Amino acid sequence: MIFIFLFCVGFVSGTVDAIAGGGGLISLPVLLSIGIPPHLALGTNKLQGTIGTFMAAGRYYRHGFISLSAVYEGVFAGLIGAALGSIATQSLSSHFLQLISPFLLLGILLYTLFSPHGKMEQQGLPRMQARWFYLIFGFGLGFYDGFFGPGTGSFWVFALTFFLGYNLIQATAYTKIFNLNSNLVATICFAIGGNIDYHYAITMALGSFLGGQVGANLAVKKGVTLIRPVFLGIVSLTIASLIYRQFS
């Protein structure tokens, strides 16, 4: 029964993650609730989430929303950032990031909430040269994901829409590439440390595999009308989760 339950959890988290990110807000608490130690839960969640993100990224790519040649600099910078962040988090306190992350996410929430629907459906004018954007944000958000993590997908969606003028579905599609990038680095680190329960991870990954396809298909068909409310809900849940951790 536990494996059936975890398969369903993987499916739901993979579907949500493909639409707007934040699937870990569903899957990680479930793993912790069934008694898995925190480090093992984090590693298991990273592996299963990576599978779902891979499927979602592939689906967006096949629908023409992703050009890998346009983002290779961001992927490379993200690899370096995520690796350094994973190393740094083992020796430094993440207390500062825990303090400021809810406020940064609140800004993203308000920006998205009050942005007109039409603005999020259309391509906007870039505020920054793409090459410098990918080098700076690829490294910075890769480091953040390796060091701390919560809300990384939301930060990417905001950065891509605000600085490069992408519409919401384009930003969501490219976010999958960068999430996959940093998730792979984190998964390797957890695997080396022996902090993955492969039985649970594979079970959830099968569900996440299917959920990633379903979520990406729904996002492509429904566009901003689906992504925007799910994105707002995920950002709100992330803020609430971070605040709860601070004061609980």
ABEGO torsion letter per residue (X at the ends): XAAAAAAAAAAAAAAAAAAAEGAAAAAAAAAAAAGBBAAAAAAAAAAAAAAAAAAAAAAAAAAGABBAAAAAAAAAAAAAAAAAAAAAAAABBAAAAAAAAAAAAAAAAAAAAABBAAAAABBBBBABBAAAAAAAAAAAAAAAAAAAGBGAAAAAAAAAAAAAGBBAAAAAAAAAAAAAAAAAAAAAAAAAAGABBAAAAAAAAAAAAAAAAAAAAAAAAAEAAAAAAAAAAAAAAAAAAAAAAAAX
